[in-house]
Amino acid sequence: MSIPLFHVLILAGILFAMGLACTIAWRANVIMMLIGIEIMLNAVMLTLVGGSAQWGSADGQIFSLMLMALTSSEVSLALAMVVYLHRRKQSVDTDDFTSMKG
């Protein structure tokens, strides 16, 4: 018994909307923005795997694995950036990082 593609797309849409809401609502906090972006990327991966299962090809699953590698490197770089910025300004609020303006 397989899950219909429509249900997978509904779940992916809900996940993407939750990630977008997290990114928009918590724009002041860098860590919450990164979590929202990760949730959106997970929704995209779910869509790729669901489409891959629907049409019987492994292309979506392979692309999903490459996307996982990309997100893991993005998380490690973003965490290093957050640690650096926290040490520099003692804060993770995006409003404090306006030194490049002007």
C-alpha positions in Angstrom: 0.0 0.0 0.0 1.5 3.3 -1.1 0.7 6.8 0.0 -1.0 8.9 -2.7 1.1 11.7 -4.2 -1.6 14.2 -3.4 -1.2 13.5 0.3 2.6 13.8 0.1 2.2 17.2 -1.7 -0.3 18.4 0.9 2.2 17.5 3.7 5.1 19.1 1.8 3.0 22.2 1.3 2.2 22.4 5.0 5.8 21.9 5.9 6.9 24.6 3.5 4.4 27.0 4.8 5.5 26.3 8.4 9.1 26.9 7.4 8.2 30.1 5.6 6.2 31.4 8.5 9.1 30.6 10.9 11.5 32.5 8.6 9.2 35.5 8.3 8.1 35.6 12.0 11.5 35.2 13.5 13.5 37.5 11.2 15.2 39.0 14.2 16.8 35.7 15.3 19.4 34.1 13.0 19.1 30.6 14.4 15.3 30.5 14.0 15.7 31.7 10.4 18.1 28.8 9.7 15.6 26.4 11.2 12.8 27.7 9.0 15.1 27.4 5.9 15.9 23.8 6.9 12.1 23.0 7.2 11.5 24.4 3.8 14.3 22.3 2.3 12.9 19.2 4.0 9.6 19.9 2.3 11.3 20.1 -1.1 13.0 16.8 -0.4 9.7 15.2 0.5 8.2 16.4 -2.7 11.2 15.0 -4.7 10.9 11.6 -3.0 7.2 11.4 -3.4 7.4 12.3 -7.1 10.1 9.7 -7.5 8.0 7.0 -6.0 5.0 8.0 -8.1 6.7 7.8 -11.4 9.0 4.9 -10.5 12.4 6.6 -11.2 15.2 7.2 -8.8 16.0 10.7 -10.0 14.1 12.4 -7.2 15.7 10.2 -4.6 19.2 10.8 -5.9 18.6 14.6 -6.1 17.2 14.4 -2.6 20.5 12.8 -1.4 22.5 15.6 -3.0 20.2 18.1 -1.4 20.8 16.5 2.0 24.6 16.9 1.4 24.0 20.5 0.5 21.9 21.2 3.6 24.4 19.5 5.9 27.2 21.7 4.6 24.9 24.8 4.8 24.1 24.0 8.5 27.8 23.6 9.4 28.8 26.9 7.7 25.8 28.7 9.2 26.5 27.4 12.7 30.1 28.6 12.4 28.9 32.0 11.3 26.4 32.2 14.2 29.1 31.3 16.7 31.4 33.9 15.2 28.8 36.6 15.2 27.7 35.7 18.8 31.3 36.0 20.0 31.7 39.3 18.2 28.5 41.0 19.2 27.2 38.8 22.1 23.9 38.5 20.3 22.2 36.5 17.5 19.7 39.2 16.6 19.9 40.3 13.0 19.2 43.9 13.9 22.6 44.1 15.7 24.5 43.2 12.5 24.2 46.4 10.5 27.9 47.3 10.3 27.9 46.8 6.5 25.2 49.5 6.0 26.2 52.9 4.8 
